[in-house]
Every structure is written in C-alpha cells, then in structure tokens.
C-alpha cells in the first residue's frame, strides 16, 4: 500500500502530497477556510496548524499577490507540505510559499525565536483541532495530534494570531459550532468585528461548522451572517453552486463591510 498520495485540488490548480492510512487528509473544511481570504494586495499569510498545507496553498493559488507561510508543529506533516511545494504542478506559486516548523502555542520570546514575529502578517488562517478529548480515541498518533482539542486551545491559538497580525489584519478560522463561546472569549479585546457564518448540510439540519473572521484592533460589533447550505437539494449529494465555487477556488467569501 502506498504511504502517500498526490491529490488535485481546485480542479488541478494545485496538488497536495498527503499521508495514507495515518494523519489528517484535507477536504472541504480547508477549502472553505481558504475562501475567507479575499485580498488583491501583496499580503503575507500565516496558515497555523497547516498540516500538509491545503488551506494555505489554496490561498496562494487563488491570490497571485499573496505569500504564504505554512506553520506546522509536526515534523512529519511539515515534510508532506515541503513535498507538496516541490511538485512540478505547484511550480507556478511555490516561490511564494514556505514551511515553518513551529508550535502555535508558543508565547513571547519563544514564539518570536521560532519565527512567528509580532505584527508580521496581513492574514492568519487556522483550522484548529476540533475533537473533544473525551471523544473516541484514534489509534493513529499523527491523526490524534491533528484532531484532539487541548485545554484553552482557542485562547492559545488566537493569542498567537493576535500577536503576529498587523493592526487591521484579519483572522479567519473554521470550527465546530460548540466552540463559538470559546472563540468569542479568546478574541476578547485583541480582535473585533467578528463575523460568524453557520454552515448547515441542508435546509432544516443543524449547523456542523462555523466560519469566523475577526480584525485586529477593531471595535465593530459581532455580526451573524446568513447561513451557508452545503447542499441545496435534499435528495442530492451535489454541492450547492456557491459552495462548489468556493471549493474550487473560483471565488472567495467576502467579509461584510
């Protein structure tokens, strides 16, 4: 059995090297997260907990003026991200992306020494681990590391995001709805102008994910955006047209202004 696969995303616009039978494999969550970054300027973007780099590379593919740093603690997953950047299929944007092995939860001088400098990114994106520690355990250590939520996770990850964002920079994240209170509390006075979008599988079904954006230093009030339905036909597994556009990098999910 192969230990890795090379998978096409955004209809072949970029390719990703991913582990087989262990670790986390990227899917729709990463593509929805990437769609939250809409910026035509020359910008620096940090993808915290990047894994193999799906979300960050999706942004680099869609935004020609963006440079991306894939921040990943796991040496194993960072290796897959480097393999992805070395693929000939990704040569068009590989010079605008790099991998940084660092622990997102580091603070102060340790964080800076690891390469995560204060006020250095226009955008920070993150898809933090989402499983409660009490959930059923996976025997796959690499996957457990990527999926298991630790105590004060959002506080530590958003603290780092707030530190490395420039004033006025945007945090974007995807999470489970159950984490909404922790996310709002972690943003606190660091980030404001929160916009939250609930993602529902279909009409009448409970939300399974939330998309959140926030701006460093903003004092704007929180806004709940219209919900996003993944499937608009109750009898079909096909994505709704708007979701399909997001998934394939044909559009971004612009913040309210």
N, C-alpha and C positions, 0 to 999 in steps of 0.2 A: 504493500500500500504506500502511495506517495505521502511524504511528510509535509508537502506544501502544494498549494495550487496558485495559479496566476489567473485572477478573475478580472473581467472587464466591468467598469462602471461608467455611468453617463454615456451609454451607448458606445463604449470603446474610447471615450475621450481620455481616460486614464486607466491604468491597470494596477492591481494590488496583489502582492505576494502574501499569502495567508497560511497559517498552520492548518493541518488536517488532523482531526481527532483529539485536539487539545487546544487550549487557548480560546480567545474570543474571535469570532468571524464577523466581519462588518455586514450591516444590512441597511434597512430603511432608516433607522434612528440616525446613523451617521450622515445620511444624505439630507434628512430634514434639518439636522443641526447646521450643516454647511450652508443650507439655503438661507439661514438667518443673517448671513454676512452679505450685505449689499453695499458696495463702496467702489467707486471708479478711481479713487485717488491712489497714488503709490502708498501702500499701507503695509505694516508689519503685523502678522497674525500669529498668536500662540495657540496651538491645539494641545490643551492639557490632558494628560492621560490618553495620548493619541493612539495607543495600540500599534497596529500596522500602518496607521496614517490615513485611513479612509476619509474622514471628515476634512482634515487639513488639505489633503491632495485634491479633494473635490472643490474646495475654495480656490486653490491655486489654478486649477483647470479652468474655472469659470471666470476668474478675475485676473486679467493679464498684467495688472499693475501690482498685484499682491505678492509679498514674500511670506513664507510660512515656516515656522519652527515647530516641529513635531516633538513634544515633550513627553517622554515615557520613562517610567522608573524601571520596568522590566528589561533587562539586558536582552532577553530572548525576543520580546516583541519589538524592541528597538532595532534588532537585527533584521526582522522582517521589513520594517519601514525602510531601512537602508537598501535592502534588496529591491524594494519597490522603486526607489529613486534611481537605482542603477539600470532599470529596464529600458531598453531602446524605445519602447512605446511611450515612455514618460519623458523622453529627452526634451520635449518642447518646453517643459516648465521645471525640470529637475534643478536647474541652476538657481531657481527662486525658492527652493525648499531645502531644509536641513533637519537633522535629528539631534536632539539634546537629551542625553540620559540624565534625568534629574527627578527627585522626589517632589511632587507638587506641594506636599505638606511642610516642606522646609520653611523656616522663618528667618527674618533678619539677615545677618551676615552669612549664615549658611546658605540661604536661598540665593543671595547675590553671588556668592562664591561658586555656586552650582551653575550659574549662567542666566538666572532669572533676575534681571536688573529692574530696579524701580523705573516707572514711567517710560517704558520702552516699547509698548505695543499699542496699536490703534484698536485692535480687536483681540479678545480672548474667547475661545470656544471650548466647551467641555461637555463630555458625556460621562459623568462620574459613575462609579459602581452603584447599582441600584437595588441589589437584593439585601433584604434584612438578614443580619447574621443568624437569626433563628430559622430562616428558610432551609429547605432540604439541601444538604451539602453535596457538592460535586467532588468526585474523586480526582478530578483534573486540577492540579495545583495552580497551573497557569490561568485557567478559566476562573477558579475561585478568587484569585488575586484581582482579576479584572471585574468581577461581578459582586463581590461581598462588600457591603457598606459598613464602614467603621464608624465608631462614635465620633460625633462632631465633624463628619466628613464635609458637609457643605460649608460649615464655618471655616475649616482649614483651606479648602479649595478656593472658596470665594475670597477669603483673606488674601491669598496669593494673587488671584485675578485682580483684585483692587489695587494691590501694590504695583504690579507690573504694567497696568494700563496707564496710558497717558490721561491727563484730565480731559474729560469729554469722550474717552474711549468707551467702546461697547463690549459688555459681556453677553455672550449667548450660550444657552445651555438647554439640554433636553433631559427630562427626568420623569419619574412616576408622579402622579397626582398626589400621592400620600406624602410627598416631600415638600409640598408647597409652603407650609408654615416655616420649615427649617430654612428654605431658600430665602424667603422674605426676611426672616430674622437675621440671616447671615449677611444679606446685603446691607441692612441697617442704615447707618449714615455714610457708608462707603460709596454705595451705588443707589441711584434713584431712577425715577421714570420707568419703573418696571412695566413691561407689557407681557401678559401671560395669555397663551393660546392653548386651550384644551384640544387634544386630538382624540377623536372618537372613531372606533372602527366603522360604525354605521349609525344611521339615524336611530335614536332610541336606545343606543347602547352606551354604557358608561365610558368615560374617558380612560385611556390606558397610558397616555403620555401627556406631558405639558411642555410647551416651548416657552422659554423665558428669555427676555432681553432686558438689560439694565445699563445705565450710563453712569460712569464715574463722575461724582460730584453733582449730579442732577438732583433737583428738589421737586421735580414734577411728580404728580400723584400716580399711583398704580392704575393701570387700565387692563381690563379683561377684554381681549379681542374676541371676535366671532369665532366659534369653534370650527375646527377643520375636520371634515369627514374623509376618512381614507377611501371608503367605497360608497359611491352614491347609489348603487343598485343593490338592493338587499339580496338578490338572487345571483350575484356575480362576485367573483374574487378579483375582478379587474379594478385597478385603482381609478379613483375619480380623475378627470383630465387635469385639474390643477395640481393634484398630488403627483401625477405622472410627470408633469413638467418640472416640479421640484426635484423629484427623484432622479431625473435625467439631466439636471443642470441647465435646463432651458430658461429658468427664471429663478429669482430669489424671492424671499418672503420679506418684503419691505416693512420696516417699522412704521408706526403711525407718527405723524408729525403735527 
